[in-house]
Amino acid sequence: MTNYAIREVDKNLTEIAKFPSGEDTPTEVYRIQRHLEGSIVCTCPAYIANCKHIKMLERWLKLAPSDRIGVVFNDRKDAFFHTITEQQIKELLK
């Protein structure tokens, strides 16, 4: 199963790293840009307005900021759990 770690780069840019099961290195990193007029764009190859990465981001943003650190989503988008620290995420996304 694929896992996804989310990290906020700044208030308008978020990165979602895709990790195959059992791997420590992401195979893809998708960037989600939030524009001032309200649109959200993901760099994934799906090219749809509401891809699974945007749905993951929306669910992540509903969490309290202190609960967002270390949250990892799986392919079902609605199942998540704490497994890694913010520092580990930063190291993996270098």
N, CA, C and O atoms as CSV, one atom per row, in Angstrom:
chain,resi,resn,atom,element,x,y,z
A,1,MET,N,N,0.845,-1.175,0.000
A,1,MET,CA,C,0.000,0.000,0.000
A,1,MET,C,C,0.891,1.239,0.000
A,1,MET,O,O,1.943,1.258,0.639
A,2,THR,N,N,0.473,2.244,-0.702
A,2,THR,CA,C,1.203,3.502,-0.789
A,2,THR,C,C,0.834,4.408,0.378
A,2,THR,O,O,-0.327,4.465,0.785
A,3,ASN,N,N,1.820,5.113,0.912
A,3,ASN,CA,C,1.589,6.080,1.978
A,3,ASN,C,C,1.957,7.471,1.496
A,3,ASN,O,O,2.780,7.627,0.594
A,4,TYR,N,N,1.342,8.483,2.100
A,4,TYR,CA,C,1.558,9.868,1.713
A,4,TYR,C,C,1.819,10.708,2.953
A,4,TYR,O,O,1.046,10.669,3.910
A,5,ALA,N,N,2.918,11.475,2.936
A,5,ALA,CA,C,3.240,12.404,4.013
A,5,ALA,C,C,3.021,13.816,3.491
A,5,ALA,O,O,3.384,14.130,2.358
A,6,ILE,N,N,2.429,14.663,4.318
A,6,ILE,CA,C,2.094,16.032,3.919
A,6,ILE,C,C,2.945,17.012,4.704
A,6,ILE,O,O,3.176,16.839,5.901
A,7,ARG,N,N,3.408,18.047,4.010
A,7,ARG,CA,C,4.198,19.090,4.661
A,7,ARG,C,C,3.825,20.434,4.056
A,7,ARG,O,O,3.762,20.586,2.836
A,8,GLU,N,N,3.581,21.401,4.919
A,8,GLU,CA,C,3.257,22.754,4.471
A,8,GLU,C,C,4.561,23.523,4.270
A,8,GLU,O,O,5.334,23.706,5.211
A,9,VAL,N,N,4.798,23.970,3.040
A,9,VAL,CA,C,6.009,24.722,2.713
A,9,VAL,C,C,5.824,26.180,3.128
A,9,VAL,O,O,6.694,26.764,3.774
A,10,ASP,N,N,4.697,26.756,2.756
A,10,ASP,CA,C,4.293,28.083,3.218
A,10,ASP,C,C,2.771,28.133,3.190
A,10,ASP,O,O,2.130,27.118,2.918
A,11,LYS,N,N,2.181,29.292,3.466
A,11,LYS,CA,C,0.721,29.319,3.624
A,11,LYS,C,C,-0.043,28.988,2.344
A,11,LYS,O,O,-1.225,28.648,2.406
A,12,ASN,N,N,0.610,29.081,1.186
A,12,ASN,CA,C,-0.062,28.786,-0.070
A,12,ASN,C,C,0.496,27.576,-0.810
A,12,ASN,O,O,0.022,27.252,-1.900
A,13,LEU,N,N,1.483,26.907,-0.246
A,13,LEU,CA,C,2.108,25.775,-0.927
A,13,LEU,C,C,2.290,24.606,0.034
A,13,LEU,O,O,2.829,24.757,1.130
A,14,THR,N,N,1.825,23.437,-0.405
A,14,THR,CA,C,1.949,22.207,0.373
A,14,THR,C,C,2.555,21.137,-0.514
A,14,THR,O,O,2.284,21.091,-1.714
A,15,GLU,N,N,3.376,20.276,0.074
A,15,GLU,CA,C,3.942,19.149,-0.654
A,15,GLU,C,C,3.398,17.855,-0.074
A,15,GLU,O,O,3.269,17.709,1.142
A,16,ILE,N,N,3.083,16.921,-0.957
A,16,ILE,CA,C,2.647,15.585,-0.551
A,16,ILE,C,C,3.616,14.589,-1.172
A,16,ILE,O,O,3.724,14.488,-2.394
A,17,ALA,N,N,4.318,13.856,-0.314
A,17,ALA,CA,C,5.289,12.872,-0.776
A,17,ALA,C,C,4.641,11.490,-0.803
A,17,ALA,O,O,3.949,11.092,0.134
A,18,LYS,N,N,4.875,10.782,-1.881
A,18,LYS,CA,C,4.312,9.442,-2.089
A,18,LYS,C,C,5.395,8.403,-1.799
A,18,LYS,O,O,6.461,8.412,-2.414
A,19,PHE,N,N,5.102,7.502,-0.847
A,19,PHE,CA,C,6.044,6.453,-0.438
A,19,PHE,C,C,5.436,5.075,-0.679
A,19,PHE,O,O,4.379,4.775,-0.124
A,20,PRO,N,N,6.068,4.231,-1.486
A,20,PRO,CA,C,5.599,2.851,-1.582
A,20,PRO,C,C,5.759,2.168,-0.224
A,20,PRO,O,O,6.620,2.548,0.571
A,21,SER,N,N,4.956,1.196,0.027
A,21,SER,CA,C,4.996,0.478,1.298
A,21,SER,C,C,6.398,-0.046,1.576
A,21,SER,O,O,7.020,-0.685,0.727
A,22,GLY,N,N,6.886,0.239,2.787
A,22,GLY,CA,C,8.187,-0.252,3.202
A,22,GLY,C,C,9.370,0.569,2.714
A,22,GLY,O,O,10.510,0.238,3.040
A,23,GLU,N,N,9.145,1.613,1.953
A,23,GLU,CA,C,10.229,2.439,1.419
A,23,GLU,C,C,10.425,3.697,2.265
A,23,GLU,O,O,9.474,4.215,2.851
A,24,ASP,N,N,11.656,4.179,2.322
A,24,ASP,CA,C,11.977,5.401,3.062
A,24,ASP,C,C,12.149,6.613,2.158
A,24,ASP,O,O,12.217,7.744,2.640
A,25,THR,N,N,12.217,6.388,0.866
A,25,THR,CA,C,12.432,7.466,-0.091
A,25,THR,C,C,11.172,7.649,-0.935
A,25,THR,O,O,10.638,6.677,-1.469
A,26,PRO,N,N,10.693,8.897,-1.060
A,26,PRO,CA,C,9.491,9.104,-1.870
A,26,PRO,C,C,9.760,8.860,-3.351
A,26,PRO,O,O,10.835,9.179,-3.859
A,27,THR,N,N,8.775,8.292,-4.034
A,27,THR,CA,C,8.887,8.092,-5.475
A,27,THR,C,C,8.383,9.311,-6.228
A,27,THR,O,O,8.779,9.543,-7.370
A,28,GLU,N,N,7.522,10.082,-5.608
A,28,GLU,CA,C,6.984,11.308,-6.198
A,28,GLU,C,C,6.752,12.325,-5.088
A,28,GLU,O,O,6.490,11.953,-3.944
A,29,VAL,N,N,6.848,13.593,-5.422
A,29,VAL,CA,C,6.449,14.661,-4.515
A,29,VAL,C,C,5.553,15.590,-5.315
A,29,VAL,O,O,5.986,16.207,-6.288
A,30,TYR,N,N,4.299,15.681,-4.893
A,30,TYR,CA,C,3.325,16.539,-5.569
A,30,TYR,C,C,3.220,17.850,-4.817
A,30,TYR,O,O,3.226,17.873,-3.586
A,31,ARG,N,N,3.123,18.942,-5.560
A,31,ARG,CA,C,2.992,20.266,-4.966
A,31,ARG,C,C,1.571,20.758,-5.188
A,31,ARG,O,O,1.043,20.710,-6.299
A,32,ILE,N,N,0.967,21.232,-4.107
A,32,ILE,CA,C,-0.384,21.780,-4.192
A,32,ILE,C,C,-0.310,23.264,-3.877
A,32,ILE,O,O,0.103,23.671,-2.791
A,33,GLN,N,N,-0.722,24.062,-4.855
A,33,GLN,CA,C,-0.681,25.520,-4.737
A,33,GLN,C,C,-2.089,26.043,-4.499
A,33,GLN,O,O,-3.021,25.710,-5.232
A,34,ARG,N,N,-2.234,26.871,-3.456
A,34,ARG,CA,C,-3.515,27.522,-3.179
A,34,ARG,C,C,-3.395,28.961,-3.657
A,34,ARG,O,O,-2.558,29.714,-3.158
A,35,HIS,N,N,-4.229,29.349,-4.626
A,35,HIS,CA,C,-4.186,30.680,-5.214
A,35,HIS,C,C,-5.127,31.637,-4.482
A,35,HIS,O,O,-6.083,31.206,-3.837
A,36,LEU,N,N,-4.853,32.921,-4.586
A,36,LEU,CA,C,-5.625,33.943,-3.882
A,36,LEU,C,C,-7.107,33.928,-4.243
A,36,LEU,O,O,-7.955,34.181,-3.387
A,37,GLU,N,N,-7.424,33.635,-5.498
A,37,GLU,CA,C,-8.831,33.633,-5.909
A,37,GLU,C,C,-9.589,32.397,-5.421
A,37,GLU,O,O,-10.792,32.271,-5.654
A,38,GLY,N,N,-8.880,31.482,-4.739
A,38,GLY,CA,C,-9.539,30.325,-4.148
A,38,GLY,C,C,-9.298,29.006,-4.851
A,38,GLY,O,O,-9.671,27.958,-4.323
A,39,SER,N,N,-8.692,29.023,-6.015
A,39,SER,CA,C,-8.456,27.766,-6.726
A,39,SER,C,C,-7.284,27.013,-6.086
A,39,SER,O,O,-6.397,27.610,-5.475
A,40,ILE,N,N,-7.308,25.692,-6.243
A,40,ILE,CA,C,-6.255,24.821,-5.732
A,40,ILE,C,C,-5.792,23.949,-6.897
A,40,ILE,O,O,-6.611,23.352,-7.596
A,41,VAL,N,N,-4.477,23.878,-7.102
A,41,VAL,CA,C,-3.925,23.124,-8.221
A,41,VAL,C,C,-2.874,22.152,-7.696
A,41,VAL,O,O,-2.003,22.526,-6.910
A,42,CYS,N,N,-2.968,20.897,-8.142
A,42,CYS,CA,C,-2.013,19.858,-7.766
A,42,CYS,C,C,-1.176,19.490,-8.995
A,42,CYS,O,O,-1.682,19.487,-10.117
A,43,THR,N,N,0.099,19.183,-8.778
A,43,THR,CA,C,0.985,18.832,-9.890
A,43,THR,C,C,0.947,17.349,-10.259
A,43,THR,O,O,1.742,16.900,-11.084
A,44,CYS,N,N,0.035,16.588,-9.660
A,44,CYS,CA,C,-0.042,15.160,-9.980
A,44,CYS,C,C,-0.530,14.959,-11.417
A,44,CYS,O,O,-1.123,15.866,-12.000
A,45,PRO,N,N,-0.286,13.785,-11.986
A,45,PRO,CA,C,-0.680,13.537,-13.376
A,45,PRO,C,C,-2.183,13.348,-13.591
A,45,PRO,O,O,-2.611,13.182,-14.733
A,46,ALA,N,N,-2.977,13.366,-12.555
A,46,ALA,CA,C,-4.428,13.183,-12.739
A,46,ALA,C,C,-5.049,14.376,-13.461
A,46,ALA,O,O,-6.011,14.209,-14.210
A,47,TYR,N,N,-4.515,15.565,-13.247
A,47,TYR,CA,C,-5.008,16.786,-13.892
A,47,TYR,C,C,-6.501,16.998,-13.724
A,47,TYR,O,O,-7.180,17.409,-14.665
A,48,ILE,N,N,-7.016,16.723,-12.537
A,48,ILE,CA,C,-8.416,17.004,-12.256
A,48,ILE,C,C,-8.495,17.979,-11.092
A,48,ILE,O,O,-7.578,18.067,-10.276
A,49,ALA,N,N,-9.586,18.698,-11.025
A,49,ALA,CA,C,-9.721,19.776,-10.036
A,49,ALA,C,C,-9.739,19.271,-8.596
A,49,ALA,O,O,-9.330,19.994,-7.688
A,50,ASN,N,N,-10.201,18.055,-8.373
A,50,ASN,CA,C,-10.325,17.557,-7.002
A,50,ASN,C,C,-9.699,16.163,-6.893
A,50,ASN,O,O,-10.380,15.187,-6.578
A,51,CYS,N,N,-8.400,16.086,-7.158
A,51,CYS,CA,C,-7.703,14.802,-7.116
A,51,CYS,C,C,-7.599,14.290,-5.679
A,51,CYS,O,O,-7.952,14.998,-4.736
A,52,LYS,N,N,-7.115,13.060,-5.517
A,52,LYS,CA,C,-7.029,12.469,-4.177
A,52,LYS,C,C,-6.053,13.226,-3.288
A,52,LYS,O,O,-6.211,13.228,-2.067
A,53,HIS,N,N,-5.049,13.867,-3.872
A,53,HIS,CA,C,-4.085,14.617,-3.070
A,53,HIS,C,C,-4.725,15.874,-2.473
A,53,HIS,O,O,-4.442,16.236,-1.331
A,54,ILE,N,N,-5.568,16.522,-3.233
A,54,ILE,CA,C,-6.295,17.692,-2.721
A,54,ILE,C,C,-7.262,17.261,-1.622
A,54,ILE,O,O,-7.433,17.970,-0.631
A,55,LYS,N,N,-7.888,16.110,-1.795
A,55,LYS,CA,C,-8.785,15.597,-0.751
A,55,LYS,C,C,-8.007,15.275,0.523
A,55,LYS,O,O,-8.488,15.534,1.626
A,56,MET,N,N,-6.801,14.708,0.375
A,56,MET,CA,C,-5.955,14.442,1.547
A,56,MET,C,C,-5.594,15.755,2.240
A,56,MET,O,O,-5.651,15.858,3.465
A,57,LEU,N,N,-5.224,16.752,1.443
A,57,LEU,CA,C,-4.861,18.048,2.010
A,57,LEU,C,C,-6.035,18.664,2.765
A,57,LEU,O,O,-5.851,19.196,3.859
A,58,GLU,N,N,-7.231,18.600,2.199
A,58,GLU,CA,C,-8.412,19.147,2.870
A,58,GLU,C,C,-8.655,18.454,4.200
A,58,GLU,O,O,-8.979,19.106,5.193
A,59,ARG,N,N,-8.501,17.139,4.224
A,59,ARG,CA,C,-8.680,16.395,5.482
A,59,ARG,C,C,-7.586,16.776,6.484
A,59,ARG,O,O,-7.865,16.947,7.671
A,60,TRP,N,N,-6.360,16.909,6.016
A,60,TRP,CA,C,-5.224,17.285,6.862
A,60,TRP,C,C,-5.436,18.670,7.464
A,60,TRP,O,O,-5.153,18.887,8.642
A,61,LEU,N,N,-5.934,19.609,6.655
A,61,LEU,CA,C,-6.152,20.977,7.133
A,61,LEU,C,C,-7.255,21.062,8.188
A,61,LEU,O,O,-7.289,22.014,8.967
A,62,LYS,N,N,-8.148,20.087,8.223
A,62,LYS,CA,C,-9.215,20.069,9.234
A,62,LYS,C,C,-8.673,19.676,10.615
A,62,LYS,O,O,-9.319,19.931,11.632
A,63,LEU,N,N,-7.499,19.063,10.648
A,63,LEU,CA,C,-6.879,18.691,11.923
A,63,LEU,C,C,-6.317,19.935,12.605
A,63,LEU,O,O,-5.960,20.909,11.941
A,64,ALA,N,N,-6.243,19.896,13.908
A,64,ALA,CA,C,-5.574,20.965,14.648
A,64,ALA,C,C,-4.107,20.971,14.226
A,64,ALA,O,O,-3.535,19.907,13.991
A,65,PRO,N,N,-3.481,22.159,14.126
A,65,PRO,CA,C,-2.078,22.202,13.690
A,65,PRO,C,C,-1.159,21.264,14.466
A,65,PRO,O,O,-0.251,20.673,13.883
A,66,SER,N,N,-1.377,21.122,15.746
A,66,SER,CA,C,-0.517,20.227,16.538
A,66,SER,C,C,-0.749,18.760,16.197
A,66,SER,O,O,0.125,17.931,16.453
A,67,ASP,N,N,-1.893,18.417,15.632
A,67,ASP,CA,C,-2.202,17.036,15.257
A,67,ASP,C,C,-1.734,16.683,13.852
A,67,ASP,O,O,-1.760,15.511,13.478
A,68,ARG,N,N,-1.309,17.664,13.068
A,68,ARG,CA,C,-0.902,17.430,11.677
A,68,ARG,C,C,0.477,16.802,11.569
A,68,ARG,O,O,0.771,16.117,10.590
A,69,ILE,N,N,1.323,17.026,12.561
A,69,ILE,CA,C,2.704,16.548,12.498
A,69,ILE,C,C,2.725,15.023,12.570
A,69,ILE,O,O,2.165,14.425,13.489
A,70,GLY,N,N,3.371,14.407,11.596
A,70,GLY,CA,C,3.515,12.961,11.594
A,70,GLY,C,C,2.328,12.186,11.075
A,70,GLY,O,O,2.313,10.958,11.158
A,71,VAL,N,N,1.318,12.879,10.535
A,71,VAL,CA,C,0.163,12.168,9.982
A,71,VAL,C,C,0.548,11.606,8.625
A,71,VAL,O,O,1.112,12.310,7.787
A,72,VAL,N,N,0.242,10.341,8.417
A,72,VAL,CA,C,0.506,9.675,7.146
A,72,VAL,C,C,-0.804,9.105,6.639
A,72,VAL,O,O,-1.487,8.372,7.354
A,73,PHE,N,N,-1.156,9.439,5.403
A,73,PHE,CA,C,-2.369,8.912,4.785
A,73,PHE,C,C,-2.019,7.686,3.963
A,73,PHE,O,O,-0.897,7.553,3.474
A,74,ASN,N,N,-2.983,6.792,3.814
A,74,ASN,CA,C,-2.772,5.668,2.898
A,74,ASN,C,C,-3.645,5.881,1.668
A,74,ASN,O,O,-4.273,6.931,1.533
A,75,ASP,N,N,-3.693,4.909,0.776
A,75,ASP,CA,C,-4.439,5.057,-0.479
A,75,ASP,C,C,-5.931,5.275,-0.304
A,75,ASP,O,O,-6.596,5.747,-1.225
A,76,ARG,N,N,-6.469,4.940,0.864
A,76,ARG,CA,C,-7.913,5.111,1.074
A,76,ARG,C,C,-8.273,6.553,1.401
A,76,ARG,O,O,-9.456,6.886,1.476
A,77,LYS,N,N,-7.288,7.409,1.596
A,77,LYS,CA,C,-7.439,8.835,1.868
A,77,LYS,C,C,-8.086,9.136,3.209
A,77,LYS,O,O,-7.798,10.179,3.796
A,78,ASP,N,N,-8.949,8.265,3.714
A,78,ASP,CA,C,-9.642,8.556,4.961
A,78,ASP,C,C,-9.009,7.842,6.147
A,78,ASP,O,O,-9.415,8.062,7.288
A,79,ALA,N,N,-8.029,6.995,5.896
A,79,ALA,CA,C,-7.353,6.298,6.989
A,79,ALA,C,C,-6.003,6.954,7.206
A,79,ALA,O,O,-5.200,7.058,6.278
A,80,PHE,N,N,-5.755,7.389,8.406
A,80,PHE,CA,C,-4.480,8.015,8.684
A,80,PHE,C,C,-4.045,7.675,10.094
A,80,PHE,O,O,-4.851,7.283,10.937
A,81,PHE,N,N,-2.772,7.832,10.327
A,81,PHE,CA,C,-2.229,7.469,11.627
A,81,PHE,C,C,-0.916,8.202,11.818
A,81,PHE,O,O,-0.286,8.615,10.844
A,82,HIS,N,N,-0.501,8.367,13.059
A,82,HIS,CA,C,0.770,9.024,13.369
A,82,HIS,C,C,1.876,7.978,13.352
A,82,HIS,O,O,1.814,6.976,14.065
A,83,THR,N,N,2.887,8.226,12.528
A,83,THR,CA,C,4.003,7.278,12.497
A,83,THR,C,C,5.359,7.949,12.488
A,83,THR,O,O,6.333,7.354,12.950
A,84,ILE,N,N,5.461,9.173,11.975
A,84,ILE,CA,C,6.767,9.809,11.876
A,84,ILE,C,C,6.704,11.236,12.407
A,84,ILE,O,O,5.627,11.818,12.541
A,85,THR,N,N,7.854,11.777,12.700
A,85,THR,CA,C,7.931,13.123,13.254
A,85,THR,C,C,8.111,14.145,12.129
A,85,THR,O,O,8.443,13.784,11.000
A,86,GLU,N,N,7.891,15.409,12.445
A,86,GLU,CA,C,8.074,16.477,11.459
A,86,GLU,C,C,9.514,16.505,10.957
A,86,GLU,O,O,9.741,16.718,9.766
A,87,GLN,N,N,10.480,16.296,11.827
A,87,GLN,CA,C,11.889,16.286,11.427
A,87,GLN,C,C,12.166,15.156,10.442
A,87,GLN,O,O,12.909,15.349,9.479
A,88,GLN,N,N,11.587,13.989,10.663
A,88,GLN,CA,C,11.768,12.870,9.726
A,88,GLN,C,C,11.173,13.205,8.372
A,88,GLN,O,O,11.754,12.868,7.340
A,89,ILE,N,N,10.022,13.864,8.361
A,89,ILE,CA,C,9.402,14.263,7.094
A,89,ILE,C,C,10.326,15.232,6.351
A,89,ILE,O,O,10.550,15.072,5.151
A,90,LYS,N,N,10.861,16.229,7.048
A,90,LYS,CA,C,11.764,17.191,6.422
A,90,LYS,C,C,12.997,16.484,5.844
A,90,LYS,O,O,13.436,16.806,4.740
A,91,GLU,N,N,13.543,15.535,6.578
A,91,GLU,CA,C,14.710,14.803,6.086
A,91,GLU,C,C,14.383,14.009,4.830
A,91,GLU,O,O,15.189,13.962,3.900
A,92,LEU,N,N,13.227,13.393,4.794
A,92,LEU,CA,C,12.833,12.581,3.652
A,92,LEU,C,C,12.546,13.421,2.423
A,92,LEU,O,O,12.714,12.950,1.298
A,93,LEU,N,N,12.115,14.657,2.619
A,93,LEU,CA,C,11.746,15.504,1.489
A,93,LEU,C,C,12.874,16.390,0.993
A,93,LEU,O,O,12.656,17.231,0.120
A,94,LYS,N,N,14.063,16.222,1.525
A,94,LYS,CA,C,15.213,17.041,1.069
A,94,LYS,C,C,15.550,16.739,-0.361
A,94,LYS,O,O,16.481,17.326,-0.913
